[in-house]
Amino acid sequence: MEKKLSEFVLGESGVIKAVGGDGMIRRRLFDMGVTPGAEVVLRKRAPLGDPMEVTVRGYELTLRKSEAGNVVMEVRNA
Amino acid sequence: MLKFALAGNPNCGKTTLFNNLTGSTAHVGNWPGVTVDKKEGVYKKCAEPIKIIDLPGIYSLSPYTPEEVISRNYILEEKPDCVINVVDATNLERNLYLTTQIMEIDVPVVIALNMMDAVTKRGDRIDAKKLEEKTGIPVVSVSALKNQGLDELMKRGYEASKTPRKGKTVLEGGALAHLIKDCRIALEGQGVENALFHAVKLVETDELEVKSHPASKAMVDEFKKTFKDNTFGDDFEAVVADGRYKYITQNYSSVMVREKTKKEKLNRSDKADKVLTHKIWGIPVFLLILFAIFHLTFSENLLFIGAALPEGWVSLEGTAAEGLFGTEGIASPGVFLTNLLGLATDSITAAVQSAMEAGEVASWATGLVCDGMLGGLFAVVGFLPQILVLFLFFSILEDSGYMARVAFILDRLFRKFGLSGRAFMPMIMGFGCSVPATINTRTLADKNERISTIRVIPFFSCGAKLPILTAIAGGIGVAFGLPNTDIVTYGMYVLGITVAIVCVLLMRSTTMKGDVPPFIMELPAYHLPQPKNLMLHLWDKTKHFVKKAFTIILASTIVVWVISHFSFGWEFLEDTEIDRSILAGIGQLIQPVFTPMGFGSQLGAFGWVFAVAAITGLIAKENVIATFGTLAACIVGAVIDVETDGGIAAAGAMIAATGITVPALISFIAFNMLTIPCFAAVATAKAELPTKKSFNFTLLFWLGTSYAVSTVIYLIGSWWWTVFIVAAVLAAVVVLIVLYNKGKINFSALKFKKKARIK
């Protein structure tokens, strides 16, 4: 099933299918290892609901909901 | 001398490695034009001395942040003899992403595989030999923390630096290999150095490259038309980034042998995060930590046990150490150090004074040296202990990895004002002291965000402004018989925060426009801060501060002392004769400027005292109450000791003599709160702001904001109906800004007309 990373629920995991957005945000996502094929697990949301914390390529990355909206995921069937 | 550059991701242990390699030879400067630390030092344990340059921590060589551009330009243009690529072994894939980019430059490279001990502890294993074979680059396992493997690393680096290395790319087998090769050959034909690196960046349509090689850009565009990737279409930036990571996972990741049996066990970092970024507890815990820091730095009554102590047990009355440990409770470390330094500086001043008096030096010279130079200098140096203690705590938070979590917790809140969560730290530090707060803005990535933050930091009322608040509030109570003047004090803190929020909103929607910077960052694993790193950090700050204290601040305190102790006839004046001084003359001259704020010409003969107090306050806010003391003394004709009651009596005397009204007094405090904070903060702001223009504008902004806000307070306080005028003006401004941002009105047409008229 396809889903945006921003729509993930806690603990959900999946594989990145595509990364949208443009310019700096997109490049930054790439540089941080958010590229197609990488596995992502949603670990946590901040106390105020946003940003979120994910595990990607073995480390903890934080990004905002709006930025995560650019990342299209293939949800792993649990 | 040979030059080695250290390059690597943030949090990969680069700073620790640098400190251990260079020891005491390290010194910190700035990269030209940007507020990014440039650290240099010398490594001496090799056949020849090697200069080590610590490049800023980066994730990529893309052209988007100043840190990346600096590192890239340094390696390309300064041509170090070797690049030491520090790689965090616990986070191999992402760290090697940068390695694949550095590899493309024609420079000798050595990989320092750091934090191997943490990998071993986790039960995993990394085959350094295998990584060396796969990358074709020397790999040395080191532990920067335990100082292991550094000599071996430098030995391999030294060897590598002797033979030139040709750039190599991991994209060779990929879909873009042909295009990259064609670009490289074309660039080589033009005699471009580092052709491979430029070719790859050109294919990525990197902004900087496209500008410098327009001809080859056409070739890439031509190729783009024929190229179609299944996943990315013709988005070459994505193809390249993806190609690098794919190569890393396929070829390098196999060097890591993971322990399979114990999976998903929570490590210490995860456990800490369970509390520190908890949905409910995260924010209260943060507030508690913050309170503890301020308490340890500024409290006179540590842990509030003062009331439980037998009276006078810590005061050591009558001894040399009187008051050192506090008088009513136990002093916090910050206050204790301040007291200690105060004792030292007081005794120096006293010794110099008695020596000069014994030597029968002219009284003006004694005054200049003791009150002017030493007094002014020590007043500023006196901040140092608390600044350093505050800085120490915040450095610990930063180094431990907690600061990134604070940004994570608060980002949502701050985004509303056009700032990121990181901006919270410098602002809250502002309540302690503007100097470390301003330095802390370096952690903000976006330039406009940094400028806006620096400008509002003084509005978070610092420790030195509190005495002004309490003295005037107390004075109001005494002179007008009003109860609960504490409300004035609290109200001023709230006013400061409100003005800060309004100003940030205004700036971010006018001159300091810009999207909220992206918040895509690593939450590094928690680790214990390194005492050595912390101390080096503090030592740097101390050096900077003391250097400033001895130059610009010293010079200005001398000037102020001279104009407050000499008359226009160049006659030396006693402290109590300040009313005849040049300063008083200037005060009387510019007095009308303060009239709209309520403490100008309308105060009559003694009205200039408030003007003078406000001016001396621009140098240091401590001066305001001290000046009150001297000025009140020449009004009532007797010396008033401001130390005993915090200046309340002095303020009361001045209120009585001038007949100043309550709104004018509140406007006076507001002016002091919001205006230029002090010379130390001004000097820091000058160093941290990117351009001279932005610095000048910042000074104007402080003066303008304080002037406007104080005037409004005085007007509304004196004639309540002016509130409608103020509201109307504010509404008009907001409407104008909104319309302007929507493009409905255009000021450039206005400017053009003006120019035309001049012609």
Contacts between the chains, C-beta under 8 A, distances in Angstrom:
chain1	res1	chain2	res2	distance
A	18	B	231	7.1
A	19	B	238	6.9
A	24	B	64	4.9
A	24	B	518	6.5
A	25	B	518	4.9
A	25	B	520	7.1
A	26	B	237	7.6
A	26	B	238	7.8
A	27	B	60	7.7
A	27	B	62	5.3
A	27	B	64	6.1
A	27	B	237	6.5
A	27	B	241	7.7
A	28	B	64	6.9
A	28	B	518	5.7
A	28	B	520	4.8
A	29	B	520	6.1
A	30	B	60	8.0
A	30	B	237	7.2
A	30	B	238	6.8
A	30	B	241	3.7
A	30	B	242	7.7
A	31	B	59	4.7
A	31	B	60	3.8
A	31	B	62	6.1
A	31	B	97	7.0
A	31	B	241	7.1
A	32	B	59	6.2
A	32	B	94	7.0
A	32	B	520	5.8
A	32	B	521	7.9
A	32	B	522	7.2
A	33	B	93	6.5
A	33	B	94	4.7
A	33	B	97	6.7
A	33	B	245	6.4
A	34	B	520	7.9
A	35	B	238	7.7
A	35	B	241	5.6
A	35	B	242	4.8
A	35	B	245	4.8
A	36	B	231	6.0
A	36	B	242	6.0
A	37	B	242	7.5
A	37	B	245	7.5
A	37	B	246	6.9
A	37	B	249	7.7
A	38	B	245	7.1
A	44	B	273	7.7
A	44	B	277	6.4
A	45	B	279	7.5
A	46	B	277	7.0
A	46	B	282	7.6
A	46	B	408	5.4
A	46	B	409	5.5
A	46	B	411	6.7
A	46	B	412	6.3
A	47	B	277	7.5
A	47	B	278	7.4
A	47	B	279	5.3
A	47	B	280	7.1
A	47	B	282	4.6
A	47	B	283	5.4
A	47	B	409	5.7
A	48	B	409	7.6
A	48	B	410	7.9
A	48	B	412	3.9
A	48	B	413	6.3
A	49	B	412	6.6
A	50	B	411	7.3
A	50	B	412	4.8
A	51	B	408	6.3
A	51	B	411	5.4
A	51	B	412	7.3
A	51	B	519	5.6
A	53	B	277	7.4
A	53	B	408	6.9
A	53	B	523	6.2
A	57	B	91	7.7
A	57	B	93	4.5
A	57	B	94	5.3
A	58	B	90	7.8
A	58	B	91	6.1
A	58	B	92	7.7
A	58	B	93	6.6
A	58	B	94	7.8
A	59	B	91	4.9
A	59	B	94	6.3
A	59	B	522	6.2
A	59	B	525	8.0
A	60	B	522	6.8
A	60	B	523	4.1
A	60	B	524	7.8
A	60	B	525	7.7
A	61	B	520	7.0
A	61	B	521	7.3
A	61	B	522	6.0
A	61	B	523	7.1
A	62	B	404	7.7
A	62	B	408	5.1
A	62	B	519	6.8
A	62	B	520	7.5
A	62	B	521	5.8
A	62	B	522	7.8
A	62	B	523	5.4
A	63	B	518	7.9
A	63	B	519	6.3
A	63	B	520	4.6
A	63	B	521	7.9
A	64	B	411	7.0
A	64	B	415	7.8
A	64	B	518	7.6
A	64	B	519	5.0
A	64	B	520	7.9
A	67	B	518	6.1
A	67	B	519	7.0
A	67	B	520	5.8
